[in-house]
Amino acid sequence: MKAFGCAALATVILFFATTFIVSPILSNIGYDSAASSYHLTTHALLVTLIFTVIFCTIAGARYIVEEIERIIHHKNEE
């Protein structure tokens, strides 16, 4: 249940970060018309998703490497 709460909180934080940080950056690139403003939100969320996946992959890989090193170190002590 704690993991679900953390995931929900992270989702809300990422949404607002996308709304207030990523969207203004992308709007300066060339989303001027009303039709393209609908795409701005979608593209901002996609950019945020891409960087979230990259960050989680790097963090997960570091965790896996640390666990493997811990197991190897534990086996060498025996």
Contact map, one row per residue, 1 for C-alpha under 8 A:
111110000000000000000000000000000000000000000000000000000000000000000000000000
111111000000000000000000000000000000000000000000000000000000000000000000000000
111111100000000000000000000000000000000000000000000000000000000000000000000000
111111110000000000000000000000000000000000000000000000000000000000000000000000
111111111000000000000000000000000000000000000000000000000000000000000000000000
011111111100000000000000000000000000000000000000000000000000000000000000000000
001111111110000000000000000000000000000000000000000000000000000000000000000000
000111111111000000000000000000000000000000000000000000000000000000000000000000
000011111111100000000000000000000000000000000000000000000000000000000000000000
000001111111110000000000000000000000000000000000000000000000000000000000000000
000000111111111000000000000000000000000000000000000000000000000000000000000000
000000011111111100000000000000000000000000000000000000000000000000000000000000
000000001111111110000000000000000000000000000000000000000000000000000000000000
000000000111111111000000000000000000000000000001000000000000000000000000000000
000000000011111111100000000000000000000000001000000000000000000000000000000000
000000000001111111110000000000000000000000000000000000000000000000000000000000
000000000000111111111100000000000000000000000000000000000000000000000000000000
000000000000011111111110000000000000000000011001000000000000000000000000000000
000000000000001111111111000000000000000010010000000000000000000000000000000000
000000000000000111111111000000000000000000000000000000000000000000000000000000
000000000000000011111111100000000000000000000000000000000000000000000000000000
000000000000000011111111110000000000000000010001000000000000000000000000000000
000000000000000001111111111000000000000110010000000000000000000000000000000000
000000000000000000111111111100000000000000000000000000000000000000000000000000
000000000000000000001111111110000000000000000000000000000000000000000000000000
000000000000000000000111111111100000000100010000000000000000000000000000000000
000000000000000000000011111111110000000100000000000000000000000000000000000000
000000000000000000000001111111100000000000000000000000000000000000000000000000
000000000000000000000000111111100000000000000000000000000000000000000000000000
000000000000000000000000011111110000000000000000000000000000000000000000000000
000000000000000000000000011111111001100100000000000000000000000000000000000000
000000000000000000000000001001111101100000000000000000000000000000000000000000
000000000000000000000000000000111111100000000000000000000000000000000000000000
000000000000000000000000000000011111110000000000000000000000000000000000000000
000000000000000000000000000000001111111000000000000000000000000000000000000000
000000000000000000000000000000111111111100000000000000000000000000000000000000
000000000000000000000000000000111111111110000000000000000000000000000000000000
000000000000000000000000000000000111111111000000000000000000000000000000000000
000000000000000000000000000000000011111111100000000000000000000000000000000000
000000000000000000000010011000100001111111110000000000000000000000000000000000
000000000000000000100010000000000000111111111000000000000000000000000000000000
000000000000000000000000000000000000011111111100000000000000000000000000000000
000000000000000000000000000000000000001111111110000000000000000000000000000000
000000000000000001100110010000000000000111111111000000000000000000000000000000
000000000000001001000000000000000000000011111111100000000000000000000000000000
000000000000000000000000000000000000000001111111110000000000000000000000000000
000000000000000000000000000000000000000000111111111000000000000000000000000000
000000000000010001000100000000000000000000011111111100000000000000000000000000
000000000000000000000000000000000000000000001111111110000000000000000000000000
000000000000000000000000000000000000000000000111111111000000000000000000000000
000000000000000000000000000000000000000000000011111111100000000000000000000000
000000000000000000000000000000000000000000000001111111110000000000000000000000
000000000000000000000000000000000000000000000000111111111000000000000000000000
000000000000000000000000000000000000000000000000011111111100000000000000000000
000000000000000000000000000000000000000000000000001111111110000000000000000000
000000000000000000000000000000000000000000000000000111111111000000000000000000
000000000000000000000000000000000000000000000000000011111111100000000000000000
000000000000000000000000000000000000000000000000000001111111110000000000000000
000000000000000000000000000000000000000000000000000000111111111000000000000000
000000000000000000000000000000000000000000000000000000011111111100000000000000
000000000000000000000000000000000000000000000000000000001111111110000000000000
000000000000000000000000000000000000000000000000000000000111111111000000000000
000000000000000000000000000000000000000000000000000000000011111111100000000000
000000000000000000000000000000000000000000000000000000000001111111110000000000
000000000000000000000000000000000000000000000000000000000000111111111000000000
000000000000000000000000000000000000000000000000000000000000011111111100000000
000000000000000000000000000000000000000000000000000000000000001111111110000000
000000000000000000000000000000000000000000000000000000000000000111111111000000
000000000000000000000000000000000000000000000000000000000000000011111111100000
000000000000000000000000000000000000000000000000000000000000000001111111110000
000000000000000000000000000000000000000000000000000000000000000000111111111000
000000000000000000000000000000000000000000000000000000000000000000011111111100
000000000000000000000000000000000000000000000000000000000000000000001111111110
000000000000000000000000000000000000000000000000000000000000000000000111111111
000000000000000000000000000000000000000000000000000000000000000000000011111111
000000000000000000000000000000000000000000000000000000000000000000000001111111
000000000000000000000000000000000000000000000000000000000000000000000000111111
000000000000000000000000000000000000000000000000000000000000000000000000011111
